[in-house]
Amino acid sequence: MQPSFWLSMAPLLIGVVWMFFYVIYRWCAIFSFYPSKWILWIISFCSAAITFFTVRYAWNNVFITVLWTIFSRLLVSCFLLFFLFWIEHIISIRYKINKWIVLGVVLVFFATWIFFSLHTKVVTLDIQSDKIEKDLKILLVSDIHVDYVLSTHHLKTIGQLIEKEKPDMVIIAWDLLNRPHPWYVDAYTYFQKNSYGVPMIAIMWNHDVMWARDVYQKISEVSPIIFLDNQSIKIDWIQIVWIVDKSVRGEESLNNNISETSMDNSGEIFTIFMTHQPIALEKLKDYAIDLEVAWHTHRGQIYWFRKIVELMNDYDYWLFKEDWKMAYVTQWIWTWGLPFRLWTQSEAVIINLKK
């Protein structure tokens, strides 16, 4: 590895070590426990070093993979606790704060964040059109971002939704994996073990293509999921069209991407357009698209990041209309990077197409 990498990362590593130390020290101080500062520095350095190495290297080892999952979340937790304890420290200069109040605030804070990420709400989208020949129910879930430790929870949630809602079709919009570890792939054996008798279609996007474009082949070997890539298909009276994410295709034009799908642009068939990053409906005015479905934005994942998301994307979240076209941007079902959400809840979408 280039020495310049370590030189550039050294200040960040020092800052992370100090942050770990401060959080551990303040936590101990709240409960009147004062261990040796040398021991705290050693623990902080080891925690920061393990975090850096497990994030930097894609270790092909189960133990290291688990460490990466734990310590990446530990780093985020320490970052959040750092600000909480810093605020507590400023207040305690003038006012004495009961340690149980501090503990209660921390627990409520984290419980709130975890609730928004683990509890999945179901949004129902009812659409009527003369092109719809019979009622059809589609279950849409997106951005699962499977990792080793927390992978099974939302896969089970999807299974429970299939059993409860009894959809005619399931669309799983990628990103399916955070990284292409074989243990992440094996998580999808859950759908093989639990046969629901429902067509399951998956669409690949930026995370999946970035890590390993052939990873969908591995998942298809251990699950009943059918993978489709930058194309269109007709299922009876409905057409589903999707394009590969622009982060993969670079500056290639939207028109080129759509033309590759060979979609039926006659306007006689009900067309659902799937796009990872939301595209303004006015940019699709030359295409007979009835419903655009997008995700990727995560709605910022944390409330304060929503404005940034709005600036970086054509749409942020929810339902948009122009003429007869509609676009729905879902805030997806899991988390990426930060293991928390705040006022942007995990979400699954039921699309009811009605005559």
Secondary structure, DSSP 8 states (H G I E B T S, - for coil): --HHHHHHHHHHHHHHHHHHHHHHHHHHHHTT----HHHHHHHHHHHHHHHHHHHHS--S-HHHHHHHHHHHHHHHHHHHHHHHHHHHHHHHTTS---HHHHHHHHHHHHHHHHHHHHS-EEEEEEEE-TT--S-EEEEEEE---B-TTTHHHHHHHHHHHHHHH--SEEEEES--BSS--HHHHHTTHHHHHS---S-EEEE--HHHHHH-TTHHHHHHHHSS-EEE-S-EEEETTEEEEE---HHHHTT--HHHHHHHTT---SS-SEEEEEESS---GGGGTTS--SEEEE--SGGGSBGGGHHHHHHHSS--SEEEEETTEEEEE---SS-SSSS--BSS--EEEEEEEE-
